[in-house]
Amino acid sequence: MGAWGIGPFDSEAAAAERVPVIRRVLERAAAGAEFLEIPDAERTVAAAALVAGQHPAGGPERPAGGPSGPGYGPSEPLPPLPAELRTLALAALH
């Protein structure tokens, strides 16, 4: 997808800034825009994937490294994401 490491998903972002960045990306998409440009849509899907990767219903059968396996997503672990981001992620993807 190429969204991590550029723009708002800069891998150099401080750990404390990662959750707010994910929240801002999801809020922007969920705000009701009729159409998202490709970079914004990519960031939205990436943010939603990070949220989904921490969903407790994922189960132990998920491969190491997250929902898509190693090599995808941030190189450093994310802090636990707030549960309310799940609803926001769904609204952003809708």
Secondary structure, 3 states (H helix, E strand, C coil): CCCCCCHHHCCCCCHHHHHHHHHHHHHHHHCCCCCCCHHHHHHHHHHHHHHHHCCHHHCCCCCCCCCCCCCCCCCCCCCCCCCHHHHHHHHHHC
